[in-house]
């Protein structure tokens, strides 16, 4: 059975983007340093030549793709990246967007995106059905926070950049006041990044 996995890059002090993120600078001011590991190598990803990775980082990035059956993101992220121009960098994987209201343009165009207006938990249910036994990948902070609060996030794959942002968008805001223990599963030193894998123990 597939897992629900948060897979995201962050600064050492817990930010996933800088301040003032928008369509012109999706990662905010200085936020590109958080994802520098995706573009600072000499090897292309097997799934998109846009990504240039070191050998270790390529293994970490490419490895989970075959077992990813669906993705879930928040509407704010979707809007900031302008729907990835209609095609996510990892193609062929259905994407579910949690939103209060589906945009008419994408509804009319009948793209591969599915807009879910009934909440995060229902989005996860739909994504699991579409994943057909593979994993569901979470790639945005707001969805991750809601999944943690609902107790439905199984693992976290965190790519920690060696930078202290100081301000920006935090990954672990609004996750409630209850302690959640984590089980460390893997630590990998990459180029310009440390890759951490944790299992959540609710």
matplotlib code that plots the C-alpha trace (Angstrom):
import matplotlib.pyplot as plt

x = [0.0, 1.3, 2.3, 1.6, 5.0, 6.1, 9.0, 10.3, 13.4, 13.9, 16.5, 18.2, 16.0, 12.8, 11.8, 10.7, 10.7, 11.8, 9.6, 7.5, 7.1, 5.1, 5.0, 8.1, 10.1, 8.2, 10.7, 10.7, 13.7, 16.8, 14.7, 16.5, 19.3, 17.0, 16.7, 20.2, 21.0, 18.5, 20.5, 24.1, 25.2, 26.4, 23.9, 20.4, 17.5, 16.1, 12.7, 13.4, 16.6, 15.7, 17.2, 21.0, 22.2, 25.3, 25.4, 24.1, 21.4, 20.3, 19.8, 17.8, 15.7, 15.1, 14.7, 11.2, 9.6, 8.7, 6.8, 5.0, 1.4, -0.1, 0.8, -1.2, -0.4, -2.1, -3.9, -1.5, 1.5, -0.4, -1.1, 2.4, 4.0, 1.1, 0.1, 3.7, 2.5, 0.0, 2.5, 4.3, 8.1, 7.5, 5.1, 2.5, 1.6, -1.9, -1.9, -4.6, -4.9, -6.6, -8.7, -11.9, -12.9, -11.7, -10.5, -12.7, -9.8, -8.5, -12.0, -12.8, -9.5, -10.0, -6.3, -4.9, -5.2, -7.9, -9.2, -10.6, -12.9, -13.8, -10.7, -7.2, -8.4, -10.7, -7.9, -5.7, -8.4, -8.8, -5.0, -4.6, -7.2, -5.4, -2.1, -3.3, -1.0, 1.9, 2.9, 1.2, 3.7, 3.0, 5.0, 3.6, 3.7, 0.0, -1.1, 1.7, 0.6, -3.0, -1.9, 0.2, -2.7, -5.0, -2.5, -2.4, 1.2, 3.3, 6.8, 8.8, 11.7, 13.4, 16.2, 17.9, 20.0, 23.0, 21.5, 19.7, 16.9, 15.8, 12.4, 10.0, 7.5, 7.9, 7.3, 6.1, 3.7, 0.1, 0.7, -1.0, 0.5, 0.8, 4.2, 4.9, 7.8, 9.8, 11.8, 14.9, 15.1, 18.0, 20.5, 22.4, 25.0, 24.6, 26.1, 24.8, 22.2, 21.5, 18.7, 16.7, 14.0, 11.6, 8.6, 6.0, 4.9, 1.5]
y = [0.0, 3.4, 6.0, 9.7, 11.4, 15.1, 15.7, 19.2, 21.4, 23.7, 25.9, 24.8, 27.1, 25.6, 27.9, 26.7, 30.1, 33.6, 36.6, 38.2, 35.0, 35.6, 34.5, 36.5, 35.0, 31.8, 31.0, 34.6, 36.8, 34.6, 31.4, 30.0, 29.0, 26.6, 24.6, 25.2, 21.5, 20.9, 23.0, 23.0, 19.6, 18.2, 15.4, 15.8, 14.1, 11.1, 12.7, 16.3, 17.8, 21.1, 19.7, 19.5, 17.4, 15.8, 12.0, 11.6, 14.2, 12.7, 9.3, 11.0, 13.0, 10.4, 7.4, 8.0, 9.0, 5.5, 4.9, 8.2, 7.8, 11.2, 14.6, 16.9, 20.7, 23.8, 26.4, 29.2, 27.2, 26.3, 30.0, 31.2, 28.8, 29.6, 25.9, 25.0, 26.4, 23.5, 20.7, 19.7, 19.1, 15.4, 14.5, 11.7, 12.0, 13.3, 16.4, 17.3, 20.9, 21.7, 24.9, 26.7, 27.2, 25.7, 28.3, 28.4, 28.4, 25.0, 23.5, 24.6, 23.4, 20.0, 19.6, 16.8, 18.8, 17.9, 20.7, 19.5, 21.8, 19.4, 19.6, 18.0, 14.7, 14.2, 15.2, 12.6, 10.0, 10.9, 11.0, 7.5, 6.1, 7.6, 6.4, 2.8, 1.5, 3.9, 6.8, 10.1, 13.0, 16.2, 19.2, 22.3, 23.5, 24.2, 20.7, 19.1, 21.0, 19.9, 16.3, 16.3, 17.7, 15.1, 12.3, 11.1, 12.0, 8.8, 10.1, 13.3, 13.5, 16.8, 18.3, 20.7, 23.4, 24.9, 28.3, 30.3, 32.3, 34.2, 35.0, 33.7, 30.9, 28.3, 24.6, 23.7, 26.5, 25.6, 21.9, 22.0, 21.8, 18.0, 16.4, 14.0, 11.6, 10.9, 7.8, 8.6, 6.3, 7.7, 10.5, 11.3, 14.0, 15.5, 18.5, 21.7, 19.7, 17.1, 14.6, 13.4, 10.8, 10.4, 8.2, 9.9, 8.1, 9.4]
z = [0.0, -0.9, 1.6, 2.0, 1.9, 2.3, -0.1, 0.1, 0.4, 3.3, 5.0, 8.2, 10.1, 8.6, 5.7, 2.3, 0.7, 1.3, 1.8, -1.0, -3.0, -6.2, -9.9, -10.7, -7.8, -6.8, -4.0, -2.6, -1.9, -1.6, -1.7, -4.7, -2.3, -0.7, -3.9, -5.2, -5.0, -7.8, -10.2, -9.2, -10.5, -13.8, -14.4, -15.7, -14.1, -16.0, -15.8, -16.7, -18.1, -16.4, -13.2, -13.0, -10.0, -8.5, -8.7, -5.1, -5.5, -8.7, -7.0, -4.2, -6.7, -9.3, -7.0, -5.7, -9.0, -10.3, -7.0, -7.0, -8.2, -7.4, -6.0, -3.7, -3.5, -2.3, -4.4, -3.4, -4.7, -7.8, -8.5, -7.7, -10.2, -12.7, -12.8, -14.1, -17.4, -17.7, -17.2, -14.0, -14.3, -13.4, -16.2, -16.2, -12.5, -11.6, -9.4, -7.0, -5.9, -2.6, -3.0, -2.0, -5.6, -8.8, -11.4, -14.5, -17.0, -15.9, -15.6, -19.1, -20.5, -19.0, -18.1, -16.0, -12.8, -10.3, -8.1, -4.7, -2.8, -0.1, 2.0, 2.4, 3.7, 0.7, -1.6, -0.1, -0.6, -4.2, -4.7, -3.2, -5.5, -8.5, -7.3, -7.5, -4.7, -5.3, -3.0, -2.8, -2.7, -0.8, -2.0, -0.3, 3.3, 3.8, 2.7, 4.8, 7.9, 7.5, 6.9, 10.0, 12.1, 10.6, 11.3, 7.7, 6.8, 6.9, 6.1, 5.6, 3.0, 3.8, 1.7, 4.1, 2.5, 4.4, 4.9, 7.6, 5.9, 9.0, 7.6, 4.9, 4.8, 7.5, 6.9, 10.3, 11.2, 12.3, 13.0, 16.4, 19.9, 20.3, 20.2, 17.3, 17.6, 14.5, 13.5, 11.5, 8.5, 6.4, 6.3, 3.1, 2.6, -0.9, -2.6, -1.1, 0.8, 3.5, 2.8, 5.8, 5.9, 8.8, 9.7, 11.8, 14.9, 15.9]

ax = plt.figure().add_subplot(projection="3d")
ax.plot(x, y, z, "-o")
ax.set_aspect("equal")
plt.show()
